[in-house]
Amino acid sequence: MFVSDKAQETLRDERRRRFFAEVLDPMLAEARVIGIPLADIVSRIQGGGGAR
């Protein structure tokens, strides 16, 4: 079986697209609904906050 030279890149691009569509976009929409400023989200990400 042969695999395209770009197979890994193609899979990574698709996974990235799905992450934004299925995880990040809904999370940002929910944050807007409950009044969490984008700056707070960015600060949390940059500070390594998250999983405990």
N, C-alpha and C positions, 0 to 999 in steps of 0.2 A: 504494500500500500504506500502511496506517495502522498506527502503532505506539502501543501503550498509553502513557499518561503515566507509568505506573509500570514500564515495561519495563526501564529501566536499574537501578532499585532491585531489581526481581525477579531480574534476572540476577546482580547483585552479591550478593544474599542467598543465592542458590543456590551461587554460587562460594564464598562464605564457609562455608556448610554443608559443602560438599565438602572444603574445605581442612581443616576440623577432623576430619572423618570419615576422610579418605584420607591426610592428612599428619600432623597434630598428634597425634591419638589414638594411631596406631601408634608414633610417635616417643616419646611419653611411656611407652607400654607397654614398649618396648625399653629405655628409660632405667631403668625400674623393675627389669627383669630383670637388667641389668648393674650396678645399684647406683648410678646417678647421681642424687644428690638433686635434687629440684625446685628448690631454691634455686640450685644451680649452673646449671641450665637458664635460670632467670629472669635470673640475673646475666649470663649469656652474651648473652641477647637484649637486655637493657637496655644492655649495654656495646657493642652493635653488632657483636659477634663473629659469626663465621659464615663466609661466603664469603671466600676468600683469594685 
